[in-house]
Amino acid sequence: MKNTIFQCVTAIICVVAISVTGMLGLNKIADAKLEAAKAVADAAAQSAGDVSSDATGDVSTDVPSGDVSTDVPSDAPATDDPSADAPATDAPATDAPATDAPAGNAGSTQAASNAPKTAAEITAYYNNAINKVVDSKAGFKKSRTTVMNNLEGGKLLEIDLVVKMVNDFLGVGTTQWDNKKGEQNNLSKASLTAADVTQASCADKNGVYTITMTLKDGNSSANGSGNSDNSPLKRSGLFVGKGDKKAFDYKNSENIHTAINGVDNTSAESAIEKVTGAKITAVIDSKTGKLTSLTVTWNWYVELTKVKYLVVSINQAKGNATTTVKLTNVQW
């Protein structure tokens, strides 16, 4: 009877051991052991009869639990142990964020700005905003302030009428315009390029783009033979044009030469002008591309040769000034 019980217990232990290792995912070797153990158990049961009542208490007391784990690994090679491969196969939760990559990447994508970055992109975006104002004939308020820093004209400047004409034409002081919606008399189209700027940046904050640009210095000249102007300022959107018009924001050498020679008993042989330090600040709605405000500031120097008024003439007159133009309260 003891021999029979021993065989039954041994068979049951083998079944338990093989079942445990099978749960750990062993290969076909464990499956073969399981079949063999079942055969032994069946044979022992046939020879011993009903062993359930005799063997139940002996399994836990006669065989230590440690033997279950120590008997199996000797037959299974280390390379067949699937425990090392299980994390990759089961794809644990820690791998899920990397696969789905939603949280971090989605946040950075949403936070990414679509604001123009390069000088070419910024100038193009600026041009489009200015030209929308012109094409749609939006309403706006404009002010222009010119401060004369220095003016030299010899005896001519001793004539009050001459001083008044100069200040009036150059717009010394502050002049304001209220450009009604549906009208277009105080702004020109812009056509700046990356080659026109020394610095260009665009800040994006709360749905508003603030573009700042520093333009390259430029020169213009005019005489009886012709005119020239390479200043980027004339392409900035400031109100410009040919001929004598006091409303022009940027007056180049051609404007000044035409104005002087168009006044009775007044003339100038030539005019040259230098524009330096021109800076632009434009505030634009990032969703619509519509201009909200514009500020343009620049310094300019003018030199005239052989200037004459009535019977008074001088070989040279010159002066330098600073002008600031502001566009506000744009109404679409």
Wavefront OBJ file of the C-alpha trace (Angstrom):
o trace
v 0.000 0.000 0.000
v 2.813 2.458 0.795
v 4.419 1.731 -2.560
v 1.161 2.457 -4.317
v 0.663 5.690 -2.369
v 4.233 6.739 -3.143
v 3.676 6.158 -6.867
v 0.449 8.137 -6.801
v 2.030 11.006 -4.905
v 4.976 11.054 -7.283
v 2.657 11.113 -10.268
v 0.596 13.938 -8.771
v 3.724 15.970 -7.975
v 4.916 15.542 -11.534
v 1.549 16.675 -12.830
v 1.638 19.724 -10.553
v 5.222 20.533 -11.542
v 4.544 20.192 -15.219
v 1.351 22.224 -14.923
v 3.241 25.019 -13.139
v 5.958 25.140 -15.767
v 3.361 24.957 -18.457
v 1.780 28.075 -16.979
v 5.152 29.798 -17.249
v 5.153 29.111 -20.987
v 7.734 26.310 -21.414
v 8.178 24.668 -24.829
v 7.298 21.242 -26.195
v 9.598 19.491 -23.691
v 7.196 20.417 -20.890
v 4.247 19.214 -22.969
v 5.936 15.821 -23.463
v 6.551 15.523 -19.705
v 2.931 16.329 -19.079
v 1.758 13.472 -21.305
v 4.200 11.058 -19.657
v 3.106 12.125 -16.175
v -0.516 11.604 -17.095
v 0.276 8.074 -18.270
v 2.046 7.269 -15.001
v -0.869 8.703 -13.027
v -3.401 6.621 -14.967
v -1.376 3.426 -14.417
v -1.006 4.104 -10.712
v -4.703 4.778 -10.366
v -5.638 1.494 -12.059
v -3.359 -0.569 -9.779
v -4.157 1.225 -6.566
v -7.818 2.009 -7.038
v -9.306 5.219 -5.572
v -6.388 7.183 -4.082
v -7.988 10.572 -3.584
v -8.664 10.009 0.115
v -5.234 8.556 0.884
v -3.053 11.000 -1.007
v -4.672 14.309 -0.214
v -2.937 14.970 3.072
v 0.444 13.553 2.030
v 1.180 15.972 -0.829
v 1.723 19.056 1.276
v 3.466 17.320 4.203
v 5.744 14.889 2.387
v 6.971 17.054 -0.488
v 8.272 20.607 0.115
v 6.986 23.334 -2.180
v 10.530 24.221 -3.145
v 10.917 20.921 -5.007
v 8.412 21.948 -7.638
v 10.610 24.751 -8.954
v 13.933 22.935 -8.555
v 12.956 19.819 -10.479
v 11.941 21.478 -13.752
v 14.602 24.012 -14.865
v 17.291 21.325 -15.172
v 15.427 19.907 -18.188
v 14.638 23.213 -19.901
v 17.475 25.225 -21.458
v 17.848 28.848 -20.375
v 17.247 30.060 -23.902
v 13.783 28.467 -23.896
v 12.675 30.396 -20.818
v 10.037 32.767 -22.192
v 10.006 35.036 -19.178
v 12.609 37.408 -20.743
v 10.554 37.753 -23.920
v 7.227 38.223 -22.186
v 7.321 42.051 -21.785
v 7.845 42.632 -25.518
v 5.151 40.067 -26.456
v 2.649 41.308 -23.885
v 3.381 45.019 -24.756
v 3.198 46.370 -21.190
v 1.570 49.658 -20.370
v 4.888 51.491 -20.201
v 5.354 51.005 -23.961
v 1.905 52.358 -24.857
v 2.722 56.117 -24.663
v 5.714 55.689 -26.976
v 3.585 53.794 -29.516
v 0.624 56.152 -29.400
v 2.796 59.244 -28.735
v -0.214 61.402 -28.112
v 0.400 63.569 -25.098
v 3.792 65.198 -25.551
v 3.791 65.368 -29.341
v 0.231 66.598 -29.623
v 0.935 69.407 -27.192
v 4.024 70.581 -29.037
v 2.188 70.461 -32.382
v -0.639 72.588 -31.060
v 1.820 75.033 -29.533
v 3.854 75.349 -32.739
v 3.520 78.794 -34.315
v 2.653 79.338 -37.969
v 4.183 82.806 -37.861
v 6.542 83.698 -40.733
v 10.160 83.097 -39.766
v 12.590 83.967 -42.564
v 13.144 87.478 -43.895
v 11.486 86.459 -47.176
v 8.430 85.071 -45.365
v 8.147 88.071 -43.055
v 8.405 90.707 -45.805
v 5.872 88.800 -47.940
v 3.435 88.539 -45.028
v 3.878 92.240 -44.274
v 3.283 93.221 -47.912
v 0.084 91.208 -47.966
v -1.205 92.901 -44.795
v -0.494 96.418 -46.128
v -1.958 95.651 -49.540
v -5.165 94.330 -47.959
v -5.714 97.779 -46.481
v -5.222 99.420 -49.870
v -7.291 96.920 -51.891
v -10.204 96.843 -49.452
v -10.108 100.613 -48.931
v -10.170 100.157 -45.181
v -10.596 103.173 -42.976
v -7.804 104.310 -40.646
v -6.272 107.234 -38.848
v -2.798 108.409 -39.794
v -0.410 110.849 -38.198
v 2.960 112.035 -39.443
v 5.462 113.872 -37.285
v 8.656 115.434 -38.670
v 11.292 116.946 -36.442
v 13.883 119.119 -38.180
v 17.182 118.402 -36.476
v 19.284 120.816 -38.518
v 18.735 123.181 -41.436
v 21.353 125.269 -43.163
v 20.442 127.716 -45.928
v 22.518 130.831 -45.460
v 20.765 134.056 -46.487
v 17.744 132.174 -47.796
v 16.788 131.124 -44.292
v 16.737 134.783 -43.316
v 13.598 135.085 -45.430
v 10.586 134.051 -43.381
v 8.591 133.019 -46.438
v 11.284 130.565 -47.482
v 11.420 129.011 -44.019
v 7.651 128.671 -44.023
v 7.620 127.024 -47.450
v 10.344 124.569 -46.436
v 8.637 123.576 -43.200
v 5.272 123.290 -44.883
v 6.486 121.092 -47.697
v 8.634 118.853 -45.490
v 5.788 118.505 -43.006
v 7.657 119.787 -39.997
v 5.467 119.291 -36.952
v 2.524 116.847 -36.763
v -0.135 116.347 -39.416
v -3.133 114.030 -39.070
v -5.507 112.376 -41.542
v -8.762 110.501 -41.105
v -8.971 108.121 -44.040
v -12.643 107.177 -44.353
v -13.638 103.599 -45.092
v -14.183 103.239 -48.823
v -11.532 105.839 -49.663
v -7.861 105.364 -50.425
v -5.674 108.445 -50.413
v -3.077 107.980 -47.702
v -1.310 104.648 -48.217
v 0.597 102.935 -51.021
v 1.088 99.259 -51.792
v 4.095 97.513 -50.242
v 6.600 95.362 -52.117
v 9.515 94.774 -49.756
v 11.818 91.777 -50.196
v 14.400 90.040 -48.028
v 17.078 92.054 -49.863
v 15.571 95.279 -48.476
v 16.029 94.462 -44.787
v 18.941 94.056 -42.420
v 16.735 92.580 -39.699
v 13.279 91.034 -39.680
v 11.414 89.213 -36.910
v 7.878 88.190 -36.082
v 6.602 87.651 -32.528
v 3.491 85.527 -32.033
v 1.424 86.223 -28.925
v -2.288 85.677 -28.200
v -3.233 85.464 -31.849
v -1.315 88.611 -32.795
v 1.809 88.867 -34.956
v 4.143 91.784 -34.263
v 6.524 92.261 -37.165
v 9.629 94.390 -36.721
v 12.012 95.193 -39.550
v 15.041 97.408 -40.052
v 15.430 98.545 -43.644
v 18.692 99.040 -45.482
v 19.864 102.618 -45.922
v 19.126 104.219 -49.283
v 19.908 107.190 -51.515
v 18.062 109.194 -54.099
v 19.087 111.968 -56.448
v 17.464 114.332 -58.921
v 18.576 116.955 -61.422
v 17.696 118.175 -64.868
v 18.961 114.945 -66.414
v 16.906 112.470 -64.404
v 16.105 110.853 -61.078
v 17.146 107.778 -59.133
v 16.082 106.163 -55.857
v 17.316 102.907 -54.314
v 15.782 103.395 -50.859
v 13.631 100.432 -49.682
v 11.471 102.963 -47.833
v 9.578 103.758 -51.040
v 8.370 100.110 -51.091
v 7.274 100.054 -47.440
v 3.643 101.059 -47.999
v 4.132 104.693 -46.979
v 2.192 107.147 -49.123
v 4.585 107.918 -51.986
v 4.435 109.075 -55.596
v 5.910 111.363 -58.186
v 5.729 115.106 -58.321
v 4.967 117.742 -55.738
v 2.488 116.572 -53.110
v 2.716 117.580 -49.495
v 0.665 114.556 -48.454
v 3.432 112.147 -49.426
v 4.970 110.572 -46.322
v 8.306 109.775 -47.904
v 9.607 112.578 -50.104
v 12.650 111.579 -52.107
v 14.975 113.806 -54.112
v 12.640 113.874 -57.121
v 9.756 115.126 -54.959
v 11.904 117.877 -53.420
v 13.522 118.923 -56.711
v 10.124 119.138 -58.426
v 8.639 121.129 -55.549
v 11.402 123.732 -55.417
v 11.526 124.258 -59.163
v 7.766 124.483 -59.301
v 7.541 127.572 -57.116
v 7.672 130.944 -58.874
v 11.065 132.606 -58.773
v 12.595 129.583 -56.984
v 14.989 126.937 -58.317
v 17.567 124.328 -57.401
v 20.040 122.694 -59.726
v 20.108 119.307 -57.962
v 18.983 117.440 -54.885
v 20.332 114.380 -53.108
v 18.814 112.553 -50.148
v 20.026 109.844 -47.793
v 17.655 107.702 -45.725
v 19.057 105.907 -42.670
v 17.817 103.872 -39.718
v 14.361 103.139 -41.138
v 12.383 100.856 -38.807
v 8.952 99.309 -39.209
v 6.632 97.842 -36.576
v 3.401 96.251 -37.823
v 0.742 94.560 -35.680
v -1.344 92.004 -37.594
v -4.190 89.661 -36.671
v -2.719 86.185 -37.200
v -6.082 84.603 -38.080
v -7.121 87.072 -40.752
v -3.806 88.624 -41.828
v -5.370 92.063 -41.365
v -3.300 95.021 -40.220
v -4.109 96.472 -36.803
v -1.476 99.208 -36.560
v 1.702 100.411 -38.263
v 4.626 102.592 -37.185
v 7.466 103.626 -39.520
v 10.353 105.832 -38.393
v 13.392 107.000 -40.359
v 16.121 109.648 -40.484
v 16.836 111.614 -43.644
v 19.393 114.086 -44.927
v 18.847 116.437 -47.884
v 21.376 118.501 -49.770
v 20.532 121.046 -52.494
v 22.928 122.797 -54.863
v 22.631 126.278 -56.428
v 19.412 127.234 -54.753
v 17.802 130.530 -55.725
v 14.823 132.509 -54.528
v 14.114 135.835 -56.256
v 17.477 137.582 -56.286
v 19.002 135.606 -53.413
v 21.040 132.560 -54.285
v 23.329 130.138 -52.394
v 25.556 127.353 -53.554
v 24.316 124.814 -51.032
v 21.478 124.221 -48.584
v 21.179 121.163 -46.393
v 19.324 119.731 -43.451
v 18.433 116.535 -41.647
v 15.233 115.452 -39.962
v 13.426 112.502 -38.372
v 9.968 111.422 -39.482
v 7.514 109.025 -37.836
v 4.308 107.832 -39.480
v 1.632 105.996 -37.478
v -1.407 104.129 -38.732
v -4.072 103.260 -36.143
v -7.771 102.409 -35.741
v -7.948 100.358 -38.924
v -11.591 99.683 -39.878
v -12.450 96.908 -42.300
l 1 2 3 4 5 6 7 8 9 10 11 12 13 14 15 16 17 18 19 20 21 22 23 24 25 26 27 28 29 30 31 32 33 34 35 36 37 38 39 40 41 42 43 44 45 46 47 48 49 50 51 52 53 54 55 56 57 58 59 60 61 62 63 64 65 66 67 68 69 70 71 72 73 74 75 76 77 78 79 80 81 82 83 84 85 86 87 88 89 90 91 92 93 94 95 96 97 98 99 100 101 102 103 104 105 106 107 108 109 110 111 112 113 114 115 116 117 118 119 120 121 122 123 124 125 126 127 128 129 130 131 132 133 134 135 136 137 138 139 140 141 142 143 144 145 146 147 148 149 150 151 152 153 154 155 156 157 158 159 160 161 162 163 164 165 166 167 168 169 170 171 172 173 174 175 176 177 178 179 180 181 182 183 184 185 186 187 188 189 190 191 192 193 194 195 196 197 198 199 200 201 202 203 204 205 206 207 208 209 210 211 212 213 214 215 216 217 218 219 220 221 222 223 224 225 226 227 228 229 230 231 232 233 234 235 236 237 238 239 240 241 242 243 244 245 246 247 248 249 250 251 252 253 254 255 256 257 258 259 260 261 262 263 264 265 266 267 268 269 270 271 272 273 274 275 276 277 278 279 280 281 282 283 284 285 286 287 288 289 290 291 292 293 294 295 296 297 298 299 300 301 302 303 304 305 306 307 308 309 310 311 312 313 314 315 316 317 318 319 320 321 322 323 324 325 326 327 328 329 330 331 332
